[in-house]
Amino acid sequence: MKNLGGVEGPVVVKTGSYSFVAPNGETVHTSYVADEFGFHPTGSHMPVAPPMPVELVEAYRKAGVAL
């Protein structure tokens, strides 16, 4: 349980992992966290977004937007 300190009440936070054997015979492992921000899986088989362009990061910084 995670207390957010607001009217939302406490949030259940769950961490865990699972694995399975893919059709090619490779064992695939996934770890995850589920919290007030949603379900967040990680694993070497999952795609990763490219980094944000420097120009966009600078524009957000100038606008006062936290990333």
N, CA, C and O of each residue as an XYZ file, in Angstrom:
268
protein
N       0.840     -1.173      0.000
C       0.000      0.000      0.000
C       0.887      1.237      0.000
O       1.923      1.285      0.662
N       0.453      2.229     -0.755
C       1.182      3.493     -0.828
C       0.175      4.603     -0.569
O      -0.805      4.746     -1.301
N       0.418      5.385      0.471
C      -0.488      6.473      0.811
C      -0.107      7.699     -0.001
O       1.009      8.206      0.119
N      -1.034      8.180     -0.832
C      -0.773      9.345     -1.661
C      -1.046     10.646     -0.921
O      -0.710     11.721     -1.417
N      -1.651     10.562      0.258
C      -1.905     11.749      1.052
C      -3.036     12.610      0.542
O      -3.174     13.750      0.986
N      -3.827     12.131     -0.344
C      -4.940     12.909     -0.890
C      -6.259     12.198     -0.715
O      -6.355     11.199     -0.001
N      -7.265     12.715     -1.368
C      -8.607     12.133     -1.263
C      -8.710     10.805     -1.993
O      -9.689     10.077     -1.830
N      -7.684     10.482     -2.811
C      -7.720      9.224     -3.566
C      -7.641      8.003     -2.655
O      -8.117      6.923     -3.001
N      -7.036      8.191     -1.492
C      -6.828      7.065     -0.592
C      -5.562      6.321     -0.957
O      -4.840      6.736     -1.863
N      -5.281      5.229     -0.267
C      -4.067      4.468     -0.543
C      -4.144      3.734     -1.879
O      -5.226      3.411     -2.369
N      -2.988      3.484     -2.446
C      -2.884      2.781     -3.727
C      -2.137      1.481     -3.489
O      -1.150      1.450     -2.755
N      -2.600      0.431     -4.096
C      -1.899     -0.852     -4.020
C      -0.756     -0.821     -5.027
O      -0.975     -0.515     -6.199
N       0.451     -1.131     -4.588
C       1.620     -1.204     -5.458
C       2.047     -2.660     -5.514
O       2.221     -3.307     -4.481
N       2.211     -3.161     -6.708
C       2.580     -4.561     -6.894
C       3.798     -4.639     -7.789
O       3.848     -3.992     -8.835
N       4.775     -5.425     -7.387
C       5.932     -5.705     -8.228
C       6.001     -7.216     -8.443
O       5.547     -7.996     -7.605
N       6.557     -7.603     -9.543
C       6.675     -9.028     -9.795
C       7.406     -9.302    -11.087
O       7.986     -8.403    -11.696
N       7.372    -10.530    -11.488
C       8.007    -10.940    -12.734
C       7.377    -12.231    -13.212
O       6.735    -12.957    -12.453
N       7.576    -12.492    -14.473
C       7.128    -13.756    -15.050
C       8.043    -14.082    -16.222
O       8.772    -13.219    -16.711
N       8.001    -15.307    -16.658
C       8.799    -15.715    -17.814
C       8.032    -16.769    -18.592
O       7.130    -17.428    -18.074
N       8.418    -16.906    -19.846
C       7.810    -17.923    -20.705
C       8.823    -18.311    -21.772
O       9.802    -17.602    -22.002
N       8.579    -19.424    -22.407
C       9.446    -19.882    -23.493
C       8.795    -19.480    -24.809
O       7.675    -19.890    -25.111
N       9.512    -18.672    -25.589
C       9.029    -18.202    -26.884
C       9.070    -19.343    -27.896
O       9.749    -20.345    -27.673
N       8.353    -19.196    -28.999
C       8.354    -20.248    -30.026
C       9.754    -20.615    -30.540
O       9.967    -21.738    -30.998
N      10.704    -19.677    -30.467
C      12.061    -19.980    -30.932
C      12.893    -20.700    -29.876
O      14.069    -20.980    -30.107
N      12.298    -21.007    -28.715
C      12.991    -21.720    -27.653
C      13.665    -20.828    -26.627
O      14.194    -21.320    -25.631
N      13.653    -19.513    -26.858
C      14.287    -18.567    -25.938
C      13.366    -18.322    -24.741
O      12.159    -18.145    -24.899
N      13.954    -18.314    -23.544
C      13.187    -17.972    -22.350
C      13.145    -16.453    -22.221
O      14.185    -15.796    -22.211
N      11.956    -15.908    -22.126
C      11.747    -14.466    -22.058
C      11.339    -14.111    -20.636
O      10.380    -14.673    -20.105
N      12.063    -13.182    -20.016
C      11.785    -12.742    -18.653
C      11.230    -11.321    -18.687
O      11.720    -10.473    -19.433
N      10.210    -11.071    -17.879
C       9.621     -9.742    -17.752
C       9.462     -9.420    -16.281
O       8.970    -10.244    -15.509
N       9.876     -8.220    -15.886
C       9.636     -7.705    -14.536
C       8.647     -6.561    -14.668
O       8.549     -5.953    -15.734
N       7.913     -6.256    -13.604
C       6.938     -5.176    -13.694
C       6.707     -4.503    -12.354
O       6.987     -5.058    -11.291
N       6.187     -3.289    -12.442
C       5.683     -2.529    -11.304
C       4.315     -2.030    -11.729
O       4.157     -1.504    -12.831
N       3.334     -2.188    -10.870
C       1.999     -1.644    -11.099
C       1.697     -0.725     -9.922
O       1.723     -1.147     -8.766
N       1.410      0.542    -10.235
C       1.168      1.522     -9.186
C       0.150      2.554     -9.667
O      -0.611      2.292    -10.598
N       0.137      3.718     -9.037
C      -0.840      4.747     -9.418
C      -0.595      5.297    -10.818
O      -1.447      5.998    -11.364
N       0.560      4.988    -11.403
C       0.865      5.453    -12.747
C       0.597      4.392    -13.810
O       0.790      4.651    -14.998
N       0.158      3.208    -13.407
C      -0.170      2.155    -14.350
C       0.746      0.947    -14.237
O       1.432      0.754    -13.233
N       0.740      0.144    -15.286
C       1.522     -1.092    -15.367
C       2.773     -0.807    -16.179
O       2.680     -0.342    -17.315
N       3.953     -1.082    -15.608
C       5.215     -0.756    -16.251
C       6.104     -1.992    -16.347
O       6.857     -2.290    -15.419
N       6.021     -2.715    -17.469
C       6.868     -3.892    -17.645
C       8.239     -3.506    -18.190
O       8.375     -2.501    -18.887
N       9.253     -4.307    -17.871
C      10.582     -4.153    -18.440
C      11.133     -5.520    -18.793
O      10.841     -6.515    -18.130
N      11.920     -5.552    -19.829
C      12.561     -6.784    -20.259
C      13.411     -6.503    -21.483
O      13.119     -5.575    -22.238
N      14.446     -7.280    -21.689
C      15.348     -7.035    -22.813
C      14.653     -7.239    -24.163
O      15.145     -6.755    -25.182
N      13.534     -7.935    -24.187
C      12.811     -8.199    -25.425
C      11.844     -7.076    -25.791
O      11.250     -7.100    -26.869
N      11.680     -6.087    -24.901
C      10.696     -5.032    -25.127
C      11.360     -3.840    -25.814
O      12.501     -3.498    -25.505
N      10.645     -3.208    -26.747
C      11.229     -2.055    -27.427
C      11.428     -0.886    -26.467
O      10.706     -0.744    -25.481
N      12.404     -0.066    -26.769
C      12.702      1.123    -25.971
C      12.563      2.335    -26.883
O      13.082      2.340    -27.999
N      11.873      3.348    -26.414
C      11.698      4.563    -27.208
C      13.042      5.251    -27.411
O      13.906      5.211    -26.535
N      13.213      5.879    -28.568
C      14.467      6.612    -28.783
C      14.511      7.835    -27.864
O      13.471      8.291    -27.390
N      15.706      8.365    -27.613
C      15.794      9.548    -26.760
C      15.103     10.748    -27.403
O      15.041     10.864    -28.627
N      14.589     11.629    -26.565
C      13.929     12.828    -27.052
C      14.973     13.762    -27.675
O      16.059     13.920    -27.119
N      14.661     14.381    -28.817
C      15.618     15.301    -29.436
C      16.001     16.438    -28.490
O      15.164     16.958    -27.753
N      17.268     16.810    -28.523
C      17.792     17.845    -27.643
C      16.993     19.144    -27.802
O      16.717     19.828    -26.816
N      16.629     19.477    -29.021
C      15.877     20.713    -29.268
C      14.539     20.710    -28.536
O      14.114     21.740    -28.012
N      13.883     19.570    -28.498
C      12.598     19.468    -27.807
C      12.784     19.548    -26.300
O      11.997     20.197    -25.611
N      13.811     18.898    -25.785
C      14.101     18.968    -24.350
C      14.363     20.413    -23.949
O      13.870     20.876    -22.921
N      15.139     21.124    -24.763
C      15.453     22.530    -24.467
C      14.197     23.396    -24.534
O      14.020     24.288    -23.704
N      13.324     23.146    -25.508
C      12.080     23.915    -25.613
C      11.191     23.687    -24.403
O      10.595     24.633    -23.888
N      11.095     22.458    -23.945
C      10.304     22.161    -22.740
C      10.909     22.853    -21.515
O      10.187     23.398    -20.680
N      12.244     22.825    -21.420
C      12.911     23.459    -20.285
C      12.620     24.962    -20.264
O      12.308     25.524    -19.215
N      12.722     25.601    -21.418
C      12.446     27.030    -21.511
C      10.991     27.353    -21.168
O      10.694     28.419    -20.628
N      10.092     26.428    -21.485
C       8.666     26.635    -21.208
C       8.321     26.293    -19.756
O       7.193     26.513    -19.315
N       9.297     25.755    -19.013
C       9.053     25.410    -17.621
C       8.335     24.093    -17.420
O       7.749     23.853    -16.364
N       8.378     23.240    -18.432
C       7.722     21.927    -18.350
C       8.709     20.910    -17.802
O       9.802     20.745    -18.342
N       8.325     20.232    -16.732
C       9.179     19.197    -16.143
C       9.005     17.894    -16.914
O       7.887     17.492    -17.236
N      10.110     17.253    -17.201
C      10.052     15.961    -17.910
C      10.326     14.829    -16.961
O      10.321     13.667    -17.368
